[in-house]
Amino acid sequence: MSKISPKAINCPFCNESQVANIYDSVNVTIDPSLKQKVLNGTLNDKNCDSCGKAINIISGLLYHDMTQKLMISLNTSDEPGITFDNKNPFLKMEGYIVREVKEYYDLIEKITIFDNGLNDEVLAALAEGFSSSLNEIVKDAKLYVFFDRIEKSLFKKKIVFKCFTHPSQMMELKQPISKLDKAQQSLLFNMDVLRN
Ligand SMILES: [Zn+2]
């Protein structure tokens, strides 16, 4: 079940205080229509009761996909207060993949990776490799590298990463899968090894 809590907010435009219904958890198996809202960041959107402008609210969230046996907690606070135990024996027994992320784009990345049936640990290691070699060049800005898609051409499959220091300057990095080492190639399309 998805869970909604009313929370007091102030409109960022007119400062009027009001109640917004914020999703604490989203079950995309029971409520499939919510998935697109998670992906485009509009889950908690509402129009201000006073000025009518659209208010976009990003808040911590537990994403639950029962079909894929996947739980991703978006914890935007600095507190370690995870909403569930990472080593929950029940989830482990059921073969769940459990993740916690800090940023909204990390949540989107994880959902995209698992929707593609990919292994997020392999991709994280590749992204980390790109990130550290590029940070040598881009010294004074933090560089973000995240998975975007698998590109399939006639002969080659490539992993496409998006990378940016600022979201307005998005670049793509393409990694041919044939150039990965043997271990990475065999694990990349296997997300089930993550369930143990
Ligand atoms: Zn307003």
Boltz pocket constraint, residues with backbone or C-beta under 6 A from the ligand:
constraints:
  - pocket:
      binder: B
      contacts: [[A, 11], [A, 12], [A, 13], [A, 14], [A, 15], [A, 16], [A, 48], [A, 49], [A, 50], [A, 51], [A, 52], [A, 53]]
      max_distance: 6.0
